[in-house]
Amino acid sequence: MRILNVVNVRWYNATAWYAVSLSSALKCRGHDVAVLGLPGSPPVLKARDAGLDTFEVGVNSSNPLKVLAAMGAMDRILMTYQPDIIIANRGEFFWYFAWRRITRQNFRLVRVRGDIRPPKNGRFNRLFHNRCTDAIICSGKFIADSFKKILDTPDSALNVVYGGVDVNKFKKSEFARIKIRDEFGFKDDDHVVGIVGRFDPIKGHGNLIKAVGKAYREGRRNIRLVIAGFDAVSRTDSINKMIRENGIEDITIITGFREDIADIYNALDVCVVSSLGSEAICRVGMEAMACGVPLITSDTGVLPEISKNVYPKNDWERLSELLTDYDPSVTLYSLEDFSSAFHKIMRM
């Protein structure tokens, strides 16, 4: 089938990752898949790097003249590409695809929602989602529940698909475990806790640092902390300050940006996602578990749905307890299962 995946996101965030990953998986199944995004945007560039065909249209503008220009460009793309399925990942310009669906264009329309924010209430939004859309795919049950509560969307239209990772890249490797632990000077009996992600207060680094500090002071002397991240909203200096204040300078490694992130996961005994907000998808958790690493998470967003070890997001003392007393089992979320779920929903 011919599929057009509309990824009009300005940066390569979790929504864009979810969309491009699905596109790649569907292409591997033999479908003709193209990604449409904003001109020069990271999702378009990532899609090209993945070997996907791309289109570029500025569909996010509210300027009337630019909206008309975008509509004309989209009309031409629909005429030439003639998709069987259009997947819309953002609310901007979704009205256009819904309108085209109403005017009996020959495609099926899928709305993917991987955003922590609830859908906006309103007559047109209800019409577009409940009457003009063939399927709504949510990256978590909590998102599907918000559609039911706010837009009265029927259960039959809602589908929860958690996404998936490339299990050829993210997989258990004893060699990687030994290599990275040797690089960081860890012993075989060290209990290595890790967090992966940009430095941003919303990621909850401070809570994890306090939790590790508490565990260390209370006698769990073999605990070690790996912080795999880079400067963003917060800076490395602020992370180091929290580490010093909690007395764990000697047991903590800050890696900076790493290309070998799958190897970093393999070096861990447990991965923590300590986020205070967002997490509608949680790529990190899926990658860690694909490497055979158990997951501990806060109760934010989709995290309680994919993790067996959950604590209240502000309760760093409970997190400290979980660091050495957790369910070690993992759940595998693969790209193959991701695309299979889409196939089943669309009856392809």
N, C-alpha and C positions, 0 to 999 in steps of 0.2 A: 504494500500500500504506500501511497505518497502522503507524507506527514510534514506539516509545517509547524514548528515549535517556536512560538513567539516569546522571546526572552528579552523584553524591553526593560532591562535592569541596568543602572548606570555603573555598577561595579560588580566584581565577581564574588557575590555573597553566597549564602547557603541556597537561596532560591535559584540563582543562576547555576550553581553546581548541580543541584537536583535536576534542573531542566537539561543541561548539557549532558549529564550522565545518562539520563533516560534516552536522549537522542542517540547517543553512541550505542547504547544497548539495543535500541530498536534497529539501528543500522546493521548491527552484527546479526540480527535476525533476518536480514535480507530486505528490509524496507528502504524505500527512497525517502531520506530524512533531510530536511533543511532547517536551519536555525535563522530566525529573523530577529535582529536586535537594533539598538541605537547605533548610529554611525560611529565607527572607531571604538566602540565600547569593549571592555574586557570580555564579556560573554561571547561576542562575535569572534574575537581573536582566539579565545579558548576553543570555540567550536571549529574554527579553521584548523587549529593545531591538532584537533582530534580527527581531521579528515572529513568534516561535514561541510556540505554546501551552505552558503550563508547569503542573506539579504540584509540590507541596511536601510532603515527608514526611521526618520525622527517622529515617532508616534506619540511622544509624551508631552508635546507642547499644548498649551491652552490658547495660544494665539490663533484666532479664527482662520487667518490666511494659511498658517502652517498646518492647521488641522485639515483644511481643504486639500492642501498639497499632499499630506500624508494619505488621505483617503484616495486621491488619484493614484498615488504610487502603489497603494495596497490593491486597488482595483486591477492595475496592470499585472501585479504579481499573481493575483488569484486567476487571472485569465491565462497567463503563461504557464504557471506552475501547476495549477489545477489540483490542489490538495484534496485527498479523501478525508483527512482529519486535520483540524487546526487545534493546537493546544495553546491556550492563553495562560501565562503565568503571572500576569499583573492586571490590576483593575484598569489602568490607563489604556484606552482604546479598546477595551473589552466590548464596549457598547457597539463599536463598529462591526465586530465579528458576530455579535448577537443579532444586529440589524440585518447583516447579510444572511444569517441563518433564517431569519423571519422571511426574507425575500426569496427564499427557496433556492439559495445557492446550494450546489450539490456537494456539501461536505458535512461531516459531523464535528460538533464543537465540544471541546473538553476544557473545563476551567480547573486549573491546578492552583491550590491555595497552600502556600508554605510560609505564611506570614503570621507572626504572633498576634497581630492586631485583629480584632473581630471584624466581620463584614459590616459595611454600613447599611443601616436600615433605609428603606425608601421604596416607593412604588416601582420605579424603573429597575432598581437593583434586584428586587424580587422577581420581576418579569424576566430579566435577562438570565438570572441563575435558575429559576424554577421552571421556566417555560421554553427558553431559547437554547438551553444547554443540554447536550446528550448525556454528559457525565460530569460530576464534580469530584475531583481527586484531592484529598487532604493529606498532608504529611503527618498528621496526628489526629487521634480521636477527639482531643480537646477542640480542635478546629472544626471538625464535623459537628460536634455538639453545639458550637456557636452558630453554625448555619441553621440548625434546627430551632434554636432558641430565638434568634434574631430575624431570620428570613422565613421561618416555617418551612424549610426545605424538607421534603419527604426522605425517609431513610433510603428508599430505593434509588435515589439520585446520588447518594453520598457514598464515597469509597475512601478507605484509609490505606495509604501505601507509604511505608516508611522510607523508601529509597534504598540504595544499595551501593556497594563499593566494588572496585576491581580486585577480586580475590587472587588474581595472578600477581598483583603488586603487593597487596596487603595480606600477608599470610605468615604463619608461624615459621620462625627461622632460628634454630639454635646457634647457627654461625653468627647471625646478626646480633643475637643476645650476648654472646661471648665477646664479639668485637667491640660493641659499644660499651659494655660494662668494663672491659679492659681499658678503653680510652678514658673513661671517667674515674677509674681507680676503684671500682666497686668490687667487693668480695662476693664469693658464691652465696654466703649466708646473709648478705645485706638484703633488706626488704626495701625495694626501690618503688617509691610512689612518684607518679608523673602527672603533669598537666601540659596540654598542648594547645596553643592558641595565641593570638595577638595580645599585647599588653593593653588591657582596657578594664576599668573598674567593673563593668558588667560581667566580666569573666570570673570574678570572685577570687582572684589570686590571694588577696589578703586573708580570706577565710581559710584557704588551704594552708597557707604559711603558718597561721596561728594554730591550726589543727595539728600540723606536723611538730611544731614547737612544743605543744602540750604533750603529745605522745613521747617525744624525746625526753622531756623533763621527768615524765612519769616512769621512766625506766626502759622504754623500748629503744635501746641504744643502737640497734642495728638498722633503724629506719633511715632512709636516704630520700632526698627530694630532687627530682629533675624538673626544671621549668623550661620547656621548649617553646620559645616565643621570641617576639621582637617588638620594638618600639611602635606604638600606635597612639591611642589616646593617652595612655600612660607611658612613662619612660623607664628604662632599665634602672636608673638611679632610684626611683621610687620603689621598685621591687626590691632592690638591694637594701634600702632603708628598712623595709618591713622584715626582711630576713635577719638583719642585725638586731632589730628590736626584739625578735623572738629567739635570739641566741642560736641560730642554726646555720651560721656562715660555713662551718666546717663540714656540714653534711649536705649542702645544697649546690647543685650545678645549674647555671643558666646557659643554655646552649646557643642562644641567638638563632637566626634563621638557618634552617637545615634543609638540604635537598633530600637527605636520606631519612625522611620522617618515618617510613615503615620500619627501618632499623631501630630508631629511637623507641617506637612502641614495643618492639621485641625485647628491649632491654629492661622494660618495666615489669614489676610484679603486679601492679594495679594502676589503672588510669583513672583520674578524677576529672569530672566536669563539674566545676563548682559555681556555675553561672548563677547570677542574681536576676537575670531577665533574658528575654529572647528565647533561643533554642527551639525554634519551630521544627527543625530538622535534625540537627546534631550529627554532622559528618564525622567529627572526631570520635564520638562513641562507637560508631559503626566501624571505623578504621581500626580502632584499638581492639575491638572484639574479634575482627577478622584475623588479627595477629595472635589470637588466643589469649588476650590480656583481659582479665576481669574489669568491670566498670563500676565505679561509684559515682553517683550523681546527686545534685540537688533536685528539688521537686518542681523545677521550672519547666514550662512548656511541654515538649514531648518527652522529656527525660524520664518521668516515671513510667512511661509506656514501653521504653526499651531497656530499662535498667532494673535489676533485681535488688540493688543496694541503693536506697534512696533516703535522704535526710532533708529536713526542713531547711530551706536555702540560707537562712541566717543563723542556723544552729551549728556553729563550727565545733562546739564541744561534742555533739553527736557525730559529726564528721570525723573527729579525732578517734572516736571509738571504732568507727567503721574501717579505718585505715588498716587495721590488723585483724578485724573480725567481720568478714564479708562472705557472701556467696560467690565462689570462684567460677561458677558456670558462665558461659557466654552464649550469645545468640548471633548467628551469622546472617548478615543482610548483604546479599550479593547482587550484582548487576543483573545476573540471569533471572533471579527471583523478581527483581524490580520490573524488568520488561515483561516477564510472564504475567505479573499481576495486571499490567496495563493491557496485555492481550486478552486476558480473561474479562476485564471490565468492558472492553470495546467489542468483545466477541469476534476477534480478528482470526 
